[in-house]
C-alpha cells in the first residue's frame, strides 16, 4: 500500500488533470443568445478522474480515521 504522501501526490495530479479538462471543455463553448446544448468531449475522462479523486480522498480519510 502506498504511503500518505504518495496518495496525496496522486490526488493532486488527478485533480490538476481534471481541472485542466474542465477548463478545456469550457473554452470550447462560444457565447450566444441561443440555447446551447453542451456535448462534453472529455466527459468520460472527466468521470474517470472524478471517480479516482473521490476514491483517493476516501482512502486519505480512512487513513486519518485509523490514526485517531
N, C-alpha and C positions, 0 to 999 in steps of 0.2 A: 504494500500500500504506500502511496506517496505521502510525503510529509506535508505539513500545513503550508509551508512556503511555496512548494511546487503546485499545490492546488490553487492557492491564491494567484500565482502567476498564470496558471492555465485559465482561471476565471477571468482575469484581466484581459488576456489575449482574446478569449471568446467574446467578451463584452465589447472590446475595441472593434473586432471584426463585425459584430452585429451592428454597432453604431455606424460603421462605415457603409454597410449595405443599406441601412435605413437612410443615410444621407444621400447616397447614390440614387436610391429609389425616389426620394423627394425632389431631387434636382431634375428628374425626368418629367415632372408634372409642369405643364405650361398653364399659365394663368389665363382664364377665360370666364366669360359671363355665363356660359352654358354649364349644364350639369356634366360632371366628369365622372366616368366610371374608371376606377383605378384597377388595373390588372397588374399585380406585382410581378416583376420579372424575377426577383430574388426571393419570392415567398417561401419556397421550400427550404432554401438555405437559411433564411431568417428563422423559420420554425425550428430547424435543427440546432442552430446556435442558441436560440432562446431556451430550448429544452436542455441543452448542455449547461447553460448558465444556471438554470434552475436546479439541476442535479448537483452541480458543484457547490452551489450555495447551501443546499440541504446537507451535503457532506460536511461543509465547514460548520454549520450549525450543530450537527450531531457531534462533531469533534469538540466543539465548545461546550456542549452539554455534558459530554463524558468527562471533561476536565473539572466540572463543578462538583 
